[in-house]
Amino acid sequence: MTTTASAIKFAYWVPNVSGGLVVSNIEQRTDWSYDYNVRLAQAAERSGFEYALTQIRFTAGYGAENQHESVSFSHALLAKTEKLKVIAAILPGPWKPVLAAKQLATIDYLTQGRIAINVVSGWFRGEFDAIGEPWPEHDQRYVRSEEFIRTLKGIWTTDNYSFDGKYYQFQNYTLKPKPLQKPYIEVFQGGSSRAARDMAARVSDWYFTNGNSVEEIKKQVDDVRSKAKLANRQVKIGVNAFIIARDTEEEAKAVLNDIIAQANVEAVNAFGDATREAGAAAPEREGNWAKSTFDDLVQYNDGFKTNLIGTPQQIAERIVALKNVGVDLVLSGFLHFIEEVEYFGEKVLPLVRQLEQQQEHHLAAKSA
């Protein structure tokens, strides 16, 4: 039997932002309301999802007219579930480490250790300008995020904590109570630039990358893992994927074609312009979406590229292929969230576990 430790894990994007997970006018039986999200969280928990990831947005744009705040929304979902761990997205800048550390420690205490954090370094300058927050240049945003993570971990594990950084300073600060999770609350982080991968290798527990082919994902996994090894650390890898599981491959591909055919062209192009500006700010002149086409950008974390689109068997095989290049978690988006999460749990996940088990037996037989 596949062990819990070795089994690939599944998370879903929490639709706490309106507009769903595709920038398209296609019907989405998904809602950003609290009631819908509670039903979704409970369905995901029953269906075998271990994590949920809330989104952080401060301003409208790209089809997202309304946004619930991520940390309070995460706590509200945790109050209505029993096993699910919710990853709250936080932006250094609007949040200060001391507030985040205390806020998250309290939620961890209240939810028996089920909160996690996704540190978002920021790519959308317009949002920072709108709320009057400074916008450091690309690599400096990762310097700030690294200090943010280091100080969180320090506050969560040390009494009389002191830190003298460029962005944050602490002097003999003691937080009590500290989180229930030991040694500290799990820290996730995204990005595809060199600075993002380097930071993940040094300080993050999990590295999220945009969707891509197995070959391209392997390159990122190998880079992050080799850098982490030099720092005597281990980093787990999560990959974004938009999942379209249907009884036939033709049905699944038809859904994908309909999503793209009904794309909100103005919103997709505006998103593309913002991502190109963000990518051009990186020293290597290449960001998360550098090689994304218009069709890719309809799903704003390149989820179509991961190609988890087809029958349950096809998707299960592709998930195991991702696991085989080092992926530990699939971060999933869906068109009609509740019903498709339940379909995934019923039709796809058992096949994944079966394939994992077959693979383990095969490896055990070879080594015997």
N, C-alpha and C positions, 0 to 999 in steps of 0.2 A: 504494500500500500504506500502511495506517495506520502511522505512525511509533511507535516505542516510547514516545517522550515524550508523544505526543498520545492514545495508547490508554488507555481507562479501565482501571484496575487492579482486581484482586480479592484479597481477604483472606478468611480464614475464622477463626471463633472456635475456639480450641483447647479441646477438652473435657478440660482438666486438673482440672475440678471434676465431681463425680458428679452425675447427674440429667439430663444432656443440656442442651439449649438451650430446652426448654419445660417449664413447671411443670405437668406433666400425667402421668397414670398410663398414657398410651398406650405401647405398646411402642416403644422406641427402640433400634435396632441400633447403638448408640453406646456407647463405654466410656471411662472416665476413666483406664484403665491406661496405663502407658508403652508396652507392646508395641502396643496398639491405636493410640496416638498416633503412634508411629513409622511404622506402615503408612499412617496417614492423611496424615501430612506428606509421605511419599514419593508417595502417590497425588495429593495436591494439587499438588505440584511438577510431576509429569508432566502434570497436567490444566490447567496454565496459571495457577495461583495464584501471585502474587508474594510475598504476605505471609501470616503467621499471627499471631494475637493471643492470648497466654495471659491467663488470668484471675487476678485476685488476690483471694483470700478467706482470712480467718483463722479464721472460725467457721462452724459448720453452720447451715443455715437455708434455707427456700424450696426444699426438695428436694435441696439440696447437702450431703450428709452428710460427704463427704470432699473434701479439696482438696490438690492438689500445689502446692508453692511455685512462683511464676511464673518467677523469674529462673533458678534451677537447672534447671527443667523446659525453659525456652527453650533453654538451652545444650545440654541433652541432645538435643533435637530437631535443633538445628543440627549436632550431631556426626554425625547420620544422614542429612543432606540435603546438597545441593550448591549450589543456587541460591536456595532459599527464604530470605526474610528474616523473622526471628521478632521480634515486638514484645512485650517483656516489660512487664507491668503492674507499676507500683511506686506505693506510697502514701507520700507525705511524712508524716513522723510515725514510723512503724515504721522507715523507711529514713532515714538521714542522707545529705546530698549527697556527702560525701567517700567513704562506703562505696559508694554507687551509682555514682559516677564511676569509682572504681577497679575495681569488680566488672565494670561494663559495658565499660570499656576493655580489660580482660583478655580478656573473651569476644570482643570485636571483633577483637582480635589473634589469638585462637585460631581464629576462624571466617572469616578473610579478609573482615571488614567486613560481617557479615550480621546484626548485632543492632540492634534499635531499642528505644525506650522509650515506654510509654504512662503518663503521669503522671495518676494518679487522685486527685482532690482529696478524695474521700470523701463518701458520702451516708448511710451506715448507722451511726448513732451507737452502736447496741448493740454493734457489733463493736469500736469504739474503747474503749468503756467496759470491755468484757470483757478487753481486753489492756492496760488501764491507760494508754492513750495520751490526751493532752489532746484536747479536741474544740472547737476555735475556732469562733466563729459563722460563718455561711455565707460572707460575703465575705472574712473573714480566712483561711478555708481556701484561697481563691484567691490571696490575698496570699502565703501561705506557699508555695503551689505555684509561683507566679511567681518567688519568690526561689530556690526549689529548682531551677527550670529555668535561671535566670540563672547560678546558681553552677555547675551542671553544665557549661554552655557555657564559662564562664570557666575552670574547671579544665581542660577538654579542649583549650582553645586558647591558654592563657597560662601562662607561667612566672612564678614569684613572685606568684601571684594573691592579691589581697586583696579583701575584701567585708565591708561593715558593714551588715547588714540587721536587721530586727526579729527574724527567726527564725534566721538563720544568719550566722556571722562566720568570716572566713578572714584569715590574716596571712601573706603571702609564701609561699604554699603552691605547690609544684611537683609535678605528677603526671607520672611517667614509668614505662612508656611511655604515650604518649597514644594515643587510638584511631587505627586505620588510616583510618577514614572521615574525609574532610575536607569542610568545616571541623570537623564533629563528628558524632556519632551522631544519627540522625533522632529528633526529639521529637514524639510524638503526645499528644493531650489531648482529653478529652471534656467533655460538659456542654451544657446548653441555656440556662442563665440568662444574664443580661446580664454578670455577672462572668466567667463562663466564656468568652463570646464576646470580651469585652474582653481577657482574658488571652491568648487564642489569637492575637488580632491583634497583640499586643505581642511575644510570645516563642515561640510554638509553630510548628513546621513543618507540622503537620497538625492539623485540628480534626475530631473525630468527633462526629456528631450522631445522636440516636435516629432510628428509622424514622419516616417521615411521607409525606404526599402530595408530589408534585412541587412544587406551589404553595407549601406550607409550607416545604419544604426550600430553595426558591429564596430565600425571605425571609431565612433564616439565612445562606445563602451570601452574599447581597448585603450583609448587615450585617457579617459577618466580613471580607469582602474590602474593603469601603469603609473600615473601621477600619484594616485592615492597610495599605492604600494611604496613609493619613494618616501612618502610621509608616514609610513607605517600605519596606514588607515585602510578601512574598507568602505566603499560607497556602493549603495544599491541603486539600480537603474529603473526608472519608470518611463514608458513610452506612450505618447498620445496616439489614440486611434478612434476614428469614427466608425462604429460598427453597424453594418447593415446585414443582419442575418435573416434569410428568408428560406422557404422550403426548397426553392430552386435558384440556381445562379442567375437565370434570366430575370426573375423577379427582383433580386437584389440589385442587379445592374440597372434595371429599369428605374428603381427608386433613386439611385445615384444620378442617372441621367436627368430625371425630373427635378431633383434638387438643383443641379447646375443650370438646367434650362430656365428655371424660375428664379435664378439668382437676382438679388438686388444689386444691379450693376453699379449704380452710383455709390452705394455703401461699400461694395467690394473694392472698387477703384480707390475710394478714399482710404480704406484700410491698407491697400497696397502702397499708396503714397506714403502713409505714416510708417509702414514697416521698412520701406526703402530708405527713408530719412534716418530711421533708427539704425539700420544696418550700415549705412554710410558713415555713421559716427564711430563705428568700431575701427580700431587701428588696422585690422586686416580687411576693412571695407566690406565685410560680409557678416550679416546677422542671421537671425533665426529663419527668415523667409527669403533669403537671397536667391534661391533657385526655385521659388514657388511660382507657378503659373496662375492665371486668373482662376481656373477651375480649382486649383489647390486652395486658394485664399477664400473660397466660398465656405470652407471649414477652417476657422481662423487659427488652428494650431496644426495645420497640415495633416489632419486626421485621415483624409482619403488616401494619402500616400502609403500608409501602413497596410492598406489593402485587406482589411478584415471585412470584406464584402463578398458574400456568397452564401453557400449552404452551411449549416452547422459543422459538417465534417471538414469543409474547406477552411473555415475560420479556425477550427480547433487545431488543424495541422499547421496553419500559419502562426498561431499563438505559440505552439511548441517550438517552431523554428525560431521565433524571437527569443524564447527561453534558452535555446541552445547557443545563442550568441551572447548570452549574459543578461538578458532582460529579466527583472525580478517582478515587475508589475505592469499591467496594461491599464492606462487611464482612458476610460471609455466615454464616448459621447454617443447619443442616439437621437433619432428623429422624434419618435413618440416614446418618451422615456419609460413610463411605468410598464406599459405592455411589452416593450422590447427588452427591458431589464429582466422581466419575468420569463420571456421567451429564451433569453440568453441563459438564465439559470436552469431552465428546464431542458433545453436542447443542446446548448453548446458546452457549458461547463462540465457536464458529465463526460463528454467526449475528450475534453482536455485532460481531465483526471485519468481517464482510461489510457490515453496516449502516454501520459507521464509515467504511469505504472508499467506499461509495456516497455518503455524505454529503460526504466530502472531495472526491470527483470533482465532485459537484454544485456545491460552493462554488468549486472551481477553475474550472469552466466559466463560472460567473456573473461571476467577476472577470477572466476572460480578455478 
